[in-house]
Amino acid sequence: MPGRNECAPLFRRTAIVVAPARTAPPTGTALRQVLVTIVLTAMAMAAVLGLADMRTSQVAAEAVRTDVAVVRTGETLSQFATRVVPGSPVESATARIVELNALANGTVTAGRKLIVPAVAGK
């Protein structure tokens, strides 16, 4: 017990434990576990990538192809639709052009470039 004028130490000195510099490579069961983990991870990644590829293919197949056409002088939207989307009903072609270009009132001006549905075989 410390004397009257002596103070007890605030901390005790402890030994420092140093980890070994190198550990032995995994053997036996540990090595099998590592290999199984790698194989299962590769299989899971292949499955995820396969599903992503299938979904991308579906989206691409559903995508509508478009083209750009210029409105001629004196041409109305109906005339423009008839010219750039031949063989399609005028009402549906006009509605699609209005939708693709966000035309508020359905009027067009000469020289304006509009997005139109692509014609098959073009």
C-alpha positions in Angstrom: 0.0 0.0 0.0 1.4 3.4 -0.9 2.6 5.6 1.8 1.0 8.9 2.7 3.0 10.9 0.2 3.1 8.3 -2.5 0.6 7.9 -5.3 -0.6 4.7 -6.8 0.1 4.4 -10.6 -2.8 5.3 -12.8 -2.3 2.4 -15.1 -0.4 -0.8 -15.1 2.0 -1.8 -17.7 0.8 -4.7 -19.8 2.6 -6.9 -22.2 2.2 -6.2 -25.9 1.1 -9.2 -27.9 2.3 -9.3 -31.5 0.5 -11.4 -34.0 2.6 -13.7 -36.1 3.7 -12.1 -39.4 2.4 -14.9 -41.6 -0.4 -17.4 -41.2 -0.4 -20.8 -42.8 -2.3 -21.1 -46.0 -5.7 -22.8 -45.7 -5.6 -26.5 -46.0 -8.1 -29.3 -46.1 -11.6 -28.2 -45.1 -10.8 -24.5 -45.1 -9.5 -24.7 -48.7 -12.7 -26.6 -49.8 -14.9 -24.0 -48.2 -13.0 -21.2 -50.1 -13.4 -23.1 -53.4 -17.1 -23.8 -52.8 -17.7 -20.1 -52.0 -15.9 -19.0 -55.2 -17.9 -21.5 -57.3 -21.3 -20.5 -55.7 -20.5 -16.8 -56.1 -19.6 -17.3 -59.8 -22.9 -19.3 -60.4 -24.9 -16.6 -58.7 -23.3 -13.8 -60.8 -23.9 -15.8 -64.0 -27.6 -16.2 -63.0 -28.0 -12.5 -62.3 -26.2 -11.5 -65.5 -28.3 -14.0 -67.5 -31.6 -12.5 -66.1 -30.4 -9.0 -66.8 -29.6 -9.9 -70.4 -33.0 -11.5 -70.9 -34.7 -8.4 -69.5 -32.6 -6.1 -71.7 -33.5 -8.2 -74.8 -37.2 -7.9 -73.9 -37.1 -4.1 -73.5 -35.1 -3.7 -76.8 -37.7 -5.9 -78.6 -40.5 -3.7 -77.3 -38.8 -0.4 -78.2 -40.4 1.5 -81.1 -37.9 2.6 -83.7 -38.1 6.2 -84.7 -36.9 8.5 -87.5 -36.7 12.2 -88.1 -38.5 14.0 -90.9 -38.8 17.7 -91.9 -42.1 19.4 -92.5 -42.5 20.8 -96.0 -43.9 24.2 -96.9 -47.7 24.3 -96.8 -48.0 20.8 -95.2 -50.5 20.1 -92.5 -49.9 17.6 -89.8 -52.2 15.1 -91.5 -50.5 15.5 -94.8 -47.1 15.2 -93.1 -48.2 12.0 -91.3 -49.5 10.5 -94.6 -46.2 11.2 -96.3 -43.8 10.0 -93.6 -45.8 7.0 -92.3 -47.4 5.5 -95.5 -49.7 2.6 -95.0 -50.6 3.6 -91.5 -54.0 5.0 -90.6 -53.8 8.8 -90.7 -55.4 9.3 -87.3 -53.1 6.9 -85.5 -50.0 8.2 -87.3 -50.9 11.8 -86.4 -51.6 10.9 -82.8 -48.2 9.1 -82.5 -46.3 12.1 -84.1 -48.1 14.5 -81.6 -47.1 12.2 -78.7 -43.5 11.7 -79.8 -43.0 15.5 -80.2 -45.2 16.8 -77.4 -47.1 19.0 -79.8 -49.6 21.0 -77.7 -52.0 22.2 -80.5 -51.1 19.8 -83.3 -49.9 22.5 -85.7 -46.6 22.3 -87.5 -44.4 24.8 -89.3 -42.4 24.4 -92.4 -38.8 23.3 -91.9 -39.4 21.9 -88.4 -37.8 18.5 -87.7 -40.2 16.0 -86.1 -39.7 12.6 -84.6 -41.8 10.1 -86.5 -42.3 6.3 -86.2 -39.9 4.5 -88.4 -41.3 2.8 -91.5 -40.5 -0.9 -91.9 -38.1 -1.7 -94.7 -36.7 1.8 -94.8 
